[in-house]
């Protein structure tokens, strides 16, 4: 599987002088910062997901994807029972993510962030 961080960081370096140093999601309740390391990151309760929200019974086992494709990050709901929200709005089709976006899966709020120097 491709490396999300290295592909993104290379693409950004080619396009922007303020080089990003990391791509993360932050769990708002705990402040835990989870680095995104592959081009496809699954979020949900299942322990095999890259972003695990095991304690949130309102999240599905395989709830949503964050993917890196064509120079953009995308969020996509995986047919979860309670849906995925992006900045308070339902994700009904794949949507582009920007730094600072709020992602809600079940009752868990995550913040998408791209760190720069």
Chimera marker file (.cmm) of the C-alpha trace (Angstrom):
<marker_set name="trace">
<marker id="1" x="0.000" y="0.000" z="0.000" r="1" g="1" b="0" radius="0.5"/>
<marker id="2" x="1.275" y="3.463" z="-0.812" r="1" g="1" b="0" radius="0.5"/>
<marker id="3" x="2.458" y="5.807" z="1.908" r="1" g="1" b="0" radius="0.5"/>
<marker id="4" x="-0.066" y="8.587" z="2.392" r="1" g="1" b="0" radius="0.5"/>
<marker id="5" x="2.337" y="10.897" z="4.174" r="1" g="1" b="0" radius="0.5"/>
<marker id="6" x="5.203" y="10.603" z="1.679" r="1" g="1" b="0" radius="0.5"/>
<marker id="7" x="2.970" y="10.873" z="-1.421" r="1" g="1" b="0" radius="0.5"/>
<marker id="8" x="1.141" y="13.883" z="0.005" r="1" g="1" b="0" radius="0.5"/>
<marker id="9" x="4.255" y="15.571" z="1.320" r="1" g="1" b="0" radius="0.5"/>
<marker id="10" x="5.961" y="15.162" z="-2.076" r="1" g="1" b="0" radius="0.5"/>
<marker id="11" x="2.921" y="16.553" z="-3.933" r="1" g="1" b="0" radius="0.5"/>
<marker id="12" x="2.729" y="19.518" z="-1.576" r="1" g="1" b="0" radius="0.5"/>
<marker id="13" x="6.467" y="20.182" z="-1.819" r="1" g="1" b="0" radius="0.5"/>
<marker id="14" x="6.118" y="20.396" z="-5.580" r="1" g="1" b="0" radius="0.5"/>
<marker id="15" x="3.235" y="22.904" z="-5.263" r="1" g="1" b="0" radius="0.5"/>
<marker id="16" x="3.891" y="24.906" z="-2.103" r="1" g="1" b="0" radius="0.5"/>
<marker id="17" x="6.849" y="26.422" z="-0.322" r="1" g="1" b="0" radius="0.5"/>
<marker id="18" x="5.379" y="25.794" z="3.171" r="1" g="1" b="0" radius="0.5"/>
<marker id="19" x="6.108" y="22.090" z="3.325" r="1" g="1" b="0" radius="0.5"/>
<marker id="20" x="3.676" y="19.977" z="5.403" r="1" g="1" b="0" radius="0.5"/>
<marker id="21" x="5.362" y="17.887" z="8.069" r="1" g="1" b="0" radius="0.5"/>
<marker id="22" x="2.500" y="15.524" z="9.022" r="1" g="1" b="0" radius="0.5"/>
<marker id="23" x="-1.090" y="14.531" z="8.265" r="1" g="1" b="0" radius="0.5"/>
<marker id="24" x="-3.220" y="13.498" z="11.267" r="1" g="1" b="0" radius="0.5"/>
<marker id="25" x="-6.670" y="13.102" z="12.704" r="1" g="1" b="0" radius="0.5"/>
<marker id="26" x="-7.141" y="14.280" z="16.284" r="1" g="1" b="0" radius="0.5"/>
<marker id="27" x="-9.724" y="12.674" z="18.587" r="1" g="1" b="0" radius="0.5"/>
<marker id="28" x="-11.336" y="15.742" z="20.177" r="1" g="1" b="0" radius="0.5"/>
<marker id="29" x="-12.404" y="14.060" z="23.429" r="1" g="1" b="0" radius="0.5"/>
<marker id="30" x="-8.905" y="12.819" z="24.311" r="1" g="1" b="0" radius="0.5"/>
<marker id="31" x="-6.603" y="14.983" z="22.202" r="1" g="1" b="0" radius="0.5"/>
<marker id="32" x="-5.039" y="11.809" z="20.774" r="1" g="1" b="0" radius="0.5"/>
<marker id="33" x="-3.260" y="12.556" z="17.497" r="1" g="1" b="0" radius="0.5"/>
<marker id="34" x="-3.352" y="9.688" z="15.003" r="1" g="1" b="0" radius="0.5"/>
<marker id="35" x="-0.944" y="9.966" z="12.049" r="1" g="1" b="0" radius="0.5"/>
<marker id="36" x="-2.358" y="8.913" z="8.679" r="1" g="1" b="0" radius="0.5"/>
<marker id="37" x="0.254" y="6.643" z="7.139" r="1" g="1" b="0" radius="0.5"/>
<marker id="38" x="-1.331" y="5.000" z="4.090" r="1" g="1" b="0" radius="0.5"/>
<marker id="39" x="-3.343" y="6.181" z="1.085" r="1" g="1" b="0" radius="0.5"/>
<marker id="40" x="-6.458" y="4.481" z="2.477" r="1" g="1" b="0" radius="0.5"/>
<marker id="41" x="-7.301" y="4.845" z="6.178" r="1" g="1" b="0" radius="0.5"/>
<marker id="42" x="-10.383" y="3.149" z="7.626" r="1" g="1" b="0" radius="0.5"/>
<marker id="43" x="-12.222" y="4.558" z="10.670" r="1" g="1" b="0" radius="0.5"/>
<marker id="44" x="-14.502" y="2.510" z="12.935" r="1" g="1" b="0" radius="0.5"/>
<marker id="45" x="-14.854" y="0.249" z="15.969" r="1" g="1" b="0" radius="0.5"/>
<marker id="46" x="-13.103" y="-2.784" z="14.471" r="1" g="1" b="0" radius="0.5"/>
<marker id="47" x="-9.562" y="-3.176" z="15.872" r="1" g="1" b="0" radius="0.5"/>
<marker id="48" x="-8.187" y="-3.758" z="12.357" r="1" g="1" b="0" radius="0.5"/>
<marker id="49" x="-9.022" y="-0.154" z="11.358" r="1" g="1" b="0" radius="0.5"/>
<marker id="50" x="-6.217" y="2.402" z="11.269" r="1" g="1" b="0" radius="0.5"/>
<marker id="51" x="-8.351" y="4.845" z="13.320" r="1" g="1" b="0" radius="0.5"/>
<marker id="52" x="-10.165" y="2.836" z="16.018" r="1" g="1" b="0" radius="0.5"/>
<marker id="53" x="-13.098" y="4.271" z="18.002" r="1" g="1" b="0" radius="0.5"/>
<marker id="54" x="-13.726" y="1.059" z="19.960" r="1" g="1" b="0" radius="0.5"/>
<marker id="55" x="-15.707" y="2.622" z="22.821" r="1" g="1" b="0" radius="0.5"/>
<marker id="56" x="-18.222" y="4.409" z="20.556" r="1" g="1" b="0" radius="0.5"/>
<marker id="57" x="-21.203" y="2.071" z="20.150" r="1" g="1" b="0" radius="0.5"/>
<marker id="58" x="-22.798" y="4.539" z="17.703" r="1" g="1" b="0" radius="0.5"/>
<marker id="59" x="-19.912" y="4.038" z="15.261" r="1" g="1" b="0" radius="0.5"/>
<marker id="60" x="-20.025" y="1.108" z="12.850" r="1" g="1" b="0" radius="0.5"/>
<marker id="61" x="-17.255" y="-1.497" z="12.768" r="1" g="1" b="0" radius="0.5"/>
<marker id="62" x="-16.132" y="-0.125" z="9.388" r="1" g="1" b="0" radius="0.5"/>
<marker id="63" x="-17.567" y="3.387" z="9.355" r="1" g="1" b="0" radius="0.5"/>
<marker id="64" x="-15.648" y="5.594" z="6.899" r="1" g="1" b="0" radius="0.5"/>
<marker id="65" x="-12.562" y="5.894" z="4.685" r="1" g="1" b="0" radius="0.5"/>
<marker id="66" x="-10.078" y="8.732" z="4.413" r="1" g="1" b="0" radius="0.5"/>
<marker id="67" x="-8.219" y="8.360" z="1.131" r="1" g="1" b="0" radius="0.5"/>
<marker id="68" x="-5.507" y="10.299" z="-0.663" r="1" g="1" b="0" radius="0.5"/>
<marker id="69" x="-6.086" y="10.450" z="-4.396" r="1" g="1" b="0" radius="0.5"/>
<marker id="70" x="-5.126" y="12.862" z="-7.189" r="1" g="1" b="0" radius="0.5"/>
<marker id="71" x="-3.508" y="15.275" z="-4.720" r="1" g="1" b="0" radius="0.5"/>
<marker id="72" x="-6.527" y="15.539" z="-2.381" r="1" g="1" b="0" radius="0.5"/>
<marker id="73" x="-7.732" y="13.889" z="0.811" r="1" g="1" b="0" radius="0.5"/>
<marker id="74" x="-11.276" y="12.491" z="0.672" r="1" g="1" b="0" radius="0.5"/>
<marker id="75" x="-13.794" y="11.280" z="3.260" r="1" g="1" b="0" radius="0.5"/>
<marker id="76" x="-16.348" y="8.617" z="2.349" r="1" g="1" b="0" radius="0.5"/>
<marker id="77" x="-19.011" y="6.926" z="4.477" r="1" g="1" b="0" radius="0.5"/>
<marker id="78" x="-18.975" y="3.126" z="4.174" r="1" g="1" b="0" radius="0.5"/>
<marker id="79" x="-22.731" y="2.637" z="4.537" r="1" g="1" b="0" radius="0.5"/>
<marker id="80" x="-22.560" y="3.067" z="8.302" r="1" g="1" b="0" radius="0.5"/>
<marker id="81" x="-25.731" y="2.799" z="10.380" r="1" g="1" b="0" radius="0.5"/>
<marker id="82" x="-25.552" y="6.350" z="11.792" r="1" g="1" b="0" radius="0.5"/>
<marker id="83" x="-23.747" y="8.081" z="8.935" r="1" g="1" b="0" radius="0.5"/>
<marker id="84" x="-20.660" y="10.274" z="8.857" r="1" g="1" b="0" radius="0.5"/>
<marker id="85" x="-20.764" y="14.052" z="9.287" r="1" g="1" b="0" radius="0.5"/>
<marker id="86" x="-18.295" y="16.525" z="7.802" r="1" g="1" b="0" radius="0.5"/>
<marker id="87" x="-18.481" y="19.932" z="9.483" r="1" g="1" b="0" radius="0.5"/>
<marker id="88" x="-21.989" y="19.048" z="10.697" r="1" g="1" b="0" radius="0.5"/>
<marker id="89" x="-23.317" y="17.924" z="7.300" r="1" g="1" b="0" radius="0.5"/>
<marker id="90" x="-23.994" y="14.317" z="6.243" r="1" g="1" b="0" radius="0.5"/>
<marker id="91" x="-21.439" y="12.750" z="3.918" r="1" g="1" b="0" radius="0.5"/>
<marker id="92" x="-23.687" y="11.317" z="1.204" r="1" g="1" b="0" radius="0.5"/>
<marker id="93" x="-20.923" y="10.991" z="-1.368" r="1" g="1" b="0" radius="0.5"/>
<marker id="94" x="-17.147" y="11.247" z="-1.239" r="1" g="1" b="0" radius="0.5"/>
<marker id="95" x="-16.022" y="14.750" z="-0.221" r="1" g="1" b="0" radius="0.5"/>
<marker id="96" x="-12.680" y="16.561" z="-0.190" r="1" g="1" b="0" radius="0.5"/>
<marker id="97" x="-11.099" y="17.228" z="3.212" r="1" g="1" b="0" radius="0.5"/>
<marker id="98" x="-9.298" y="20.405" z="4.245" r="1" g="1" b="0" radius="0.5"/>
<marker id="99" x="-7.184" y="21.029" z="7.321" r="1" g="1" b="0" radius="0.5"/>
<marker id="100" x="-9.370" y="21.876" z="10.315" r="1" g="1" b="0" radius="0.5"/>
<marker id="101" x="-12.394" y="19.916" z="9.044" r="1" g="1" b="0" radius="0.5"/>
<marker id="102" x="-14.489" y="18.197" z="11.730" r="1" g="1" b="0" radius="0.5"/>
<marker id="103" x="-15.419" y="14.566" z="11.060" r="1" g="1" b="0" radius="0.5"/>
<marker id="104" x="-18.051" y="12.849" z="13.218" r="1" g="1" b="0" radius="0.5"/>
<marker id="105" x="-18.376" y="9.068" z="13.293" r="1" g="1" b="0" radius="0.5"/>
<marker id="106" x="-20.969" y="7.905" z="15.814" r="1" g="1" b="0" radius="0.5"/>
<marker id="107" x="-20.461" y="10.200" z="18.807" r="1" g="1" b="0" radius="0.5"/>
<marker id="108" x="-16.730" y="10.649" z="18.158" r="1" g="1" b="0" radius="0.5"/>
<marker id="109" x="-15.497" y="13.928" z="16.705" r="1" g="1" b="0" radius="0.5"/>
<marker id="110" x="-12.198" y="13.966" z="14.845" r="1" g="1" b="0" radius="0.5"/>
<marker id="111" x="-10.326" y="16.935" z="13.416" r="1" g="1" b="0" radius="0.5"/>
<marker id="112" x="-8.415" y="16.481" z="10.155" r="1" g="1" b="0" radius="0.5"/>
<marker id="113" x="-5.123" y="18.361" z="10.203" r="1" g="1" b="0" radius="0.5"/>
<marker id="114" x="-2.176" y="18.962" z="7.961" r="1" g="1" b="0" radius="0.5"/>
<marker id="115" x="0.795" y="20.253" z="9.962" r="1" g="1" b="0" radius="0.5"/>
<marker id="116" x="3.195" y="22.667" z="8.324" r="1" g="1" b="0" radius="0.5"/>
<marker id="117" x="6.554" y="24.100" z="9.351" r="1" g="1" b="0" radius="0.5"/>
<link id1="1" id2="2" r="1" g="1" b="0" radius="0.2"/>
<link id1="2" id2="3" r="1" g="1" b="0" radius="0.2"/>
<link id1="3" id2="4" r="1" g="1" b="0" radius="0.2"/>
<link id1="4" id2="5" r="1" g="1" b="0" radius="0.2"/>
<link id1="5" id2="6" r="1" g="1" b="0" radius="0.2"/>
<link id1="6" id2="7" r="1" g="1" b="0" radius="0.2"/>
<link id1="7" id2="8" r="1" g="1" b="0" radius="0.2"/>
<link id1="8" id2="9" r="1" g="1" b="0" radius="0.2"/>
<link id1="9" id2="10" r="1" g="1" b="0" radius="0.2"/>
<link id1="10" id2="11" r="1" g="1" b="0" radius="0.2"/>
<link id1="11" id2="12" r="1" g="1" b="0" radius="0.2"/>
<link id1="12" id2="13" r="1" g="1" b="0" radius="0.2"/>
<link id1="13" id2="14" r="1" g="1" b="0" radius="0.2"/>
<link id1="14" id2="15" r="1" g="1" b="0" radius="0.2"/>
<link id1="15" id2="16" r="1" g="1" b="0" radius="0.2"/>
<link id1="16" id2="17" r="1" g="1" b="0" radius="0.2"/>
<link id1="17" id2="18" r="1" g="1" b="0" radius="0.2"/>
<link id1="18" id2="19" r="1" g="1" b="0" radius="0.2"/>
<link id1="19" id2="20" r="1" g="1" b="0" radius="0.2"/>
<link id1="20" id2="21" r="1" g="1" b="0" radius="0.2"/>
<link id1="21" id2="22" r="1" g="1" b="0" radius="0.2"/>
<link id1="22" id2="23" r="1" g="1" b="0" radius="0.2"/>
<link id1="23" id2="24" r="1" g="1" b="0" radius="0.2"/>
<link id1="24" id2="25" r="1" g="1" b="0" radius="0.2"/>
<link id1="25" id2="26" r="1" g="1" b="0" radius="0.2"/>
<link id1="26" id2="27" r="1" g="1" b="0" radius="0.2"/>
<link id1="27" id2="28" r="1" g="1" b="0" radius="0.2"/>
<link id1="28" id2="29" r="1" g="1" b="0" radius="0.2"/>
<link id1="29" id2="30" r="1" g="1" b="0" radius="0.2"/>
<link id1="30" id2="31" r="1" g="1" b="0" radius="0.2"/>
<link id1="31" id2="32" r="1" g="1" b="0" radius="0.2"/>
<link id1="32" id2="33" r="1" g="1" b="0" radius="0.2"/>
<link id1="33" id2="34" r="1" g="1" b="0" radius="0.2"/>
<link id1="34" id2="35" r="1" g="1" b="0" radius="0.2"/>
<link id1="35" id2="36" r="1" g="1" b="0" radius="0.2"/>
<link id1="36" id2="37" r="1" g="1" b="0" radius="0.2"/>
<link id1="37" id2="38" r="1" g="1" b="0" radius="0.2"/>
<link id1="38" id2="39" r="1" g="1" b="0" radius="0.2"/>
<link id1="39" id2="40" r="1" g="1" b="0" radius="0.2"/>
<link id1="40" id2="41" r="1" g="1" b="0" radius="0.2"/>
<link id1="41" id2="42" r="1" g="1" b="0" radius="0.2"/>
<link id1="42" id2="43" r="1" g="1" b="0" radius="0.2"/>
<link id1="43" id2="44" r="1" g="1" b="0" radius="0.2"/>
<link id1="44" id2="45" r="1" g="1" b="0" radius="0.2"/>
<link id1="45" id2="46" r="1" g="1" b="0" radius="0.2"/>
<link id1="46" id2="47" r="1" g="1" b="0" radius="0.2"/>
<link id1="47" id2="48" r="1" g="1" b="0" radius="0.2"/>
<link id1="48" id2="49" r="1" g="1" b="0" radius="0.2"/>
<link id1="49" id2="50" r="1" g="1" b="0" radius="0.2"/>
<link id1="50" id2="51" r="1" g="1" b="0" radius="0.2"/>
<link id1="51" id2="52" r="1" g="1" b="0" radius="0.2"/>
<link id1="52" id2="53" r="1" g="1" b="0" radius="0.2"/>
<link id1="53" id2="54" r="1" g="1" b="0" radius="0.2"/>
<link id1="54" id2="55" r="1" g="1" b="0" radius="0.2"/>
<link id1="55" id2="56" r="1" g="1" b="0" radius="0.2"/>
<link id1="56" id2="57" r="1" g="1" b="0" radius="0.2"/>
<link id1="57" id2="58" r="1" g="1" b="0" radius="0.2"/>
<link id1="58" id2="59" r="1" g="1" b="0" radius="0.2"/>
<link id1="59" id2="60" r="1" g="1" b="0" radius="0.2"/>
<link id1="60" id2="61" r="1" g="1" b="0" radius="0.2"/>
<link id1="61" id2="62" r="1" g="1" b="0" radius="0.2"/>
<link id1="62" id2="63" r="1" g="1" b="0" radius="0.2"/>
<link id1="63" id2="64" r="1" g="1" b="0" radius="0.2"/>
<link id1="64" id2="65" r="1" g="1" b="0" radius="0.2"/>
<link id1="65" id2="66" r="1" g="1" b="0" radius="0.2"/>
<link id1="66" id2="67" r="1" g="1" b="0" radius="0.2"/>
<link id1="67" id2="68" r="1" g="1" b="0" radius="0.2"/>
<link id1="68" id2="69" r="1" g="1" b="0" radius="0.2"/>
<link id1="69" id2="70" r="1" g="1" b="0" radius="0.2"/>
<link id1="70" id2="71" r="1" g="1" b="0" radius="0.2"/>
<link id1="71" id2="72" r="1" g="1" b="0" radius="0.2"/>
<link id1="72" id2="73" r="1" g="1" b="0" radius="0.2"/>
<link id1="73" id2="74" r="1" g="1" b="0" radius="0.2"/>
<link id1="74" id2="75" r="1" g="1" b="0" radius="0.2"/>
<link id1="75" id2="76" r="1" g="1" b="0" radius="0.2"/>
<link id1="76" id2="77" r="1" g="1" b="0" radius="0.2"/>
<link id1="77" id2="78" r="1" g="1" b="0" radius="0.2"/>
<link id1="78" id2="79" r="1" g="1" b="0" radius="0.2"/>
<link id1="79" id2="80" r="1" g="1" b="0" radius="0.2"/>
<link id1="80" id2="81" r="1" g="1" b="0" radius="0.2"/>
<link id1="81" id2="82" r="1" g="1" b="0" radius="0.2"/>
<link id1="82" id2="83" r="1" g="1" b="0" radius="0.2"/>
<link id1="83" id2="84" r="1" g="1" b="0" radius="0.2"/>
<link id1="84" id2="85" r="1" g="1" b="0" radius="0.2"/>
<link id1="85" id2="86" r="1" g="1" b="0" radius="0.2"/>
<link id1="86" id2="87" r="1" g="1" b="0" radius="0.2"/>
<link id1="87" id2="88" r="1" g="1" b="0" radius="0.2"/>
<link id1="88" id2="89" r="1" g="1" b="0" radius="0.2"/>
<link id1="89" id2="90" r="1" g="1" b="0" radius="0.2"/>
<link id1="90" id2="91" r="1" g="1" b="0" radius="0.2"/>
<link id1="91" id2="92" r="1" g="1" b="0" radius="0.2"/>
<link id1="92" id2="93" r="1" g="1" b="0" radius="0.2"/>
<link id1="93" id2="94" r="1" g="1" b="0" radius="0.2"/>
<link id1="94" id2="95" r="1" g="1" b="0" radius="0.2"/>
<link id1="95" id2="96" r="1" g="1" b="0" radius="0.2"/>
<link id1="96" id2="97" r="1" g="1" b="0" radius="0.2"/>
<link id1="97" id2="98" r="1" g="1" b="0" radius="0.2"/>
<link id1="98" id2="99" r="1" g="1" b="0" radius="0.2"/>
<link id1="99" id2="100" r="1" g="1" b="0" radius="0.2"/>
<link id1="100" id2="101" r="1" g="1" b="0" radius="0.2"/>
<link id1="101" id2="102" r="1" g="1" b="0" radius="0.2"/>
<link id1="102" id2="103" r="1" g="1" b="0" radius="0.2"/>
<link id1="103" id2="104" r="1" g="1" b="0" radius="0.2"/>
<link id1="104" id2="105" r="1" g="1" b="0" radius="0.2"/>
<link id1="105" id2="106" r="1" g="1" b="0" radius="0.2"/>
<link id1="106" id2="107" r="1" g="1" b="0" radius="0.2"/>
<link id1="107" id2="108" r="1" g="1" b="0" radius="0.2"/>
<link id1="108" id2="109" r="1" g="1" b="0" radius="0.2"/>
<link id1="109" id2="110" r="1" g="1" b="0" radius="0.2"/>
<link id1="110" id2="111" r="1" g="1" b="0" radius="0.2"/>
<link id1="111" id2="112" r="1" g="1" b="0" radius="0.2"/>
<link id1="112" id2="113" r="1" g="1" b="0" radius="0.2"/>
<link id1="113" id2="114" r="1" g="1" b="0" radius="0.2"/>
<link id1="114" id2="115" r="1" g="1" b="0" radius="0.2"/>
<link id1="115" id2="116" r="1" g="1" b="0" radius="0.2"/>
<link id1="116" id2="117" r="1" g="1" b="0" radius="0.2"/>
</marker_set>
